[in-house]
Amino acid sequence: MEISKLFGNIKRRRRKRLFLYLLNDDKNSFNYVLEALTTYVPMCNSLRAEQIAMIAHNTGQCCIYSGFAPDIYFIYAHLQKNGLQVQVRDTNQN
């Protein structure tokens, strides 16, 4: 039997990229937001965390991470548990 007949009917599901947004709030201090971002967001150093916090403060929201389902929900849960207002969206809305 040919290999193409065995695997011809398999459909691949594409994983949907998700976007994690930080929303502006008046509850948390600037330093607390910086510490939470550098702790839980991958590849986020203090300079990037400061830029994210300033953009979220000035515009009301900032995209802080994009990825796939298991990773992004893990980061979302940690940030929300620390008191930050975050949202997971399926489209990048700038």
C-alpha positions in Angstrom: 0.0 0.0 0.0 1.3 3.5 -0.8 2.2 5.9 1.9 0.3 8.7 0.3 -3.0 6.8 0.7 -2.3 6.1 4.3 -1.7 9.7 5.2 -3.8 11.5 2.6 -6.9 12.1 4.7 -5.1 13.5 7.8 -5.9 17.2 8.3 -3.6 19.3 10.3 -5.0 21.8 12.7 -3.2 25.1 12.9 -2.6 26.5 16.3 -4.0 29.9 16.8 -1.6 32.6 17.9 -2.8 34.5 21.0 -1.8 38.0 22.2 -1.5 39.0 25.9 -2.3 42.7 26.7 -1.5 44.7 29.7 -4.2 47.2 30.6 -3.7 50.4 32.5 -4.9 50.6 36.1 -4.4 53.0 39.0 -4.1 50.3 41.7 -0.6 49.1 41.1 2.6 51.1 41.4 5.0 51.5 38.5 7.7 49.5 40.3 5.4 46.7 41.1 4.3 46.4 37.4 8.0 46.3 36.4 8.8 43.6 38.8 5.9 41.4 37.8 6.7 41.8 34.1 10.3 41.0 34.5 9.5 38.0 36.6 6.8 36.3 34.5 7.1 37.4 30.9 9.8 35.6 29.0 12.6 37.6 27.5 11.4 40.7 29.3 14.2 42.7 31.0 13.9 45.9 33.0 14.2 48.2 30.0 11.5 46.4 28.1 9.2 46.2 31.1 9.6 50.0 31.6 8.7 50.6 28.0 5.6 48.3 28.2 4.5 50.0 31.4 4.8 53.5 29.9 2.9 52.5 26.7 0.1 51.0 28.8 0.0 54.1 31.0 -0.2 56.5 28.0 -2.4 54.6 25.6 -4.4 52.3 28.0 -3.1 49.0 26.7 0.0 47.3 25.4 0.7 44.0 23.8 3.3 42.3 26.0 3.5 38.8 24.6 2.3 36.6 21.7 2.3 32.9 21.7 0.3 29.7 21.8 -2.3 28.4 24.2 -0.5 26.6 27.0 2.3 29.2 27.5 0.2 32.3 27.2 -2.4 31.1 29.7 0.3 30.3 32.2 1.7 33.8 32.0 -1.8 35.3 32.1 -2.6 33.4 35.3 0.5 34.5 37.0 0.1 38.1 36.1 -3.6 38.2 37.1 -2.8 36.4 40.4 -0.3 39.3 41.1 -3.1 41.9 40.6 -2.3 43.1 37.1 -5.1 43.7 34.6 -4.3 41.5 31.6 -6.4 40.2 28.6 -5.9 37.4 26.2 -7.0 38.2 22.6 -6.9 36.2 19.4 -6.1 39.2 17.2 -3.4 41.9 17.4 -5.3 45.1 17.9 -3.0 48.1 17.8 
